[in-house]
Amino acid sequence: MPDVRLEDGSRLFDHLRGRQATEFVTPEGPRLLIRPDGYIAHIGTTHFSEYAGEPTRTIHGPIPLEAGVRTLRKAMARNGAGTTVSPI
């Protein structure tokens, strides 16, 4: 998951530190559940209050999901990775 600036001015990576999963909410409503290791566990409208027995942290991002996915694919291509999302 690439770093982005959030609505409150903080950075996404600042919220990903710790043992909890992070739920990134886009302006259109879809949510990205980001595991503690930075991999995306789920993309959809389902809200996860906990992941792996730990409460999740919810943050709101200013970028639409479509733009975020394009950014993610570009970052993965730069790193030589494919576009496959890791399973849970």
C-alpha angles and dihedrals in degrees: 000000000000121000116257135176111253131218092264092052096254124120125253092233089058088063096044094067114105139040097291128095117242126224111211110201117202125210092255092053105254113129131215114209107209117198120226089258091057099255119128110250099180142003117196145076097290115115115221113202090185140016125196090353095305126104114252126236115230120211131173122228128204097218124087115246093247092056090044092053090049089051091048092051091049091050091048092049090051089053092048093247127135123240095253115125114227117247120246 
